[in-house]
């Protein structure tokens, strides 16, 4: 297991992008890494762990939150028990030092060998998430909002909507600039949707992994003054249109299954439910050892 430097970020993001393929389960996307870079390149590099076979990256771990590590596995190593065992060993060994006393969650939505190794080590199911998906081959209905692409000199409305939609949101002007300076953002767009009165009602950031690959929404929100008017559906459709313009093959989003309003909005926007997935929760005996 290696901790990368900022110089390694372009290669890691490009590798993660190459693992995004239609028909495979959804896992960590370059957009997830790009969104995290709002905290800076050093923070992103510090949140990443890499497992290699020779000079080849076989798996990437992304410490997205204090108690959460999100895993991405190379499709060619999805059934590789050696890599899976190494990851699980690190999760309860050296890497557990980065998952402090408390719950400890591993997101492993792809890689049968890793999923089996976690289950055999006693990791149990956490809360369910709903995965939604839409092919970009199908027509996208028009939206009632006027959609603008955010540029570096015009980010106020993007920040305002984010703050209203997500109380305690971490996006600021400086952090938007840090995010936009990252290599992942070269295949991304921030969008703001305006009402007929010129008010910023919704915003989203969409991330492509390159032509012919699935893109994602991360995040999407509606200003509190404009909820209940269908603008979340409009923004999801605008996100799909933007990704199609960038050459993405499809659009995917994951949301907690408990967020029934979000699930309903995405379905109204033409997305289909792929199913539910559950993260892995650290075994109680490891939790209790670390708490002591």
CORPEUR-V884632 format. One line per field, one symbol per residue. phi: phi as a letter, one per 30 degrees, with the letter a starting at -180 (. if undefined). psi: psi as a letter, one per 40 degrees, with the letter a starting at -180 (. if undefined). burial: # if it has 16 or more other C-alpha atoms within 10 Angstrom, else .. Layout:
phi = ???
psi = ???
burial = ???
This chain:
phi = .bcdcdddeedddddeddddbdjcedbecedddddddddjddddedccbbcbbiccdcabcbddbecbcccbbdedcdcddddddddddddccedddccdekdibccbcbjedddddddddjdcdcddcccbbbdcddecddcdddccddcecbcedddddedddbeiecdbedddddddddddddbbbcbbccdddicdcbaabcbccjeibdcbcacbbceedbdicidddeddddddddddddjddabbbbbeedddddeddddddjccddkcbbdcceeeddeddddd
psi = hihiiddedddddddddeehiheiihahidddddddedeidddddeeiihhihbehhdihhhgdidehhhihhhdefdehdddddddddddebddedegihachhhhgeigdddddddddeehiiaiiihhiihiediihiiidihhihhidegeddddddddddgheiehiddddddddeiddedfihhihhiieeehhdiiihihieiheihiihgahihidefieeedddddddddddddddeeidihiihihdegdddddddddeeiihdaiihihhiidddddddd.
burial = ...#....#..##.#######....################..##.#####.....#######...#########.#####.###.###.##..##.##.#.#############.###...##.#..########......#.###.##....#.##########....###.###########.########....############.############..#....##############.############....##.#########...#######..##.....
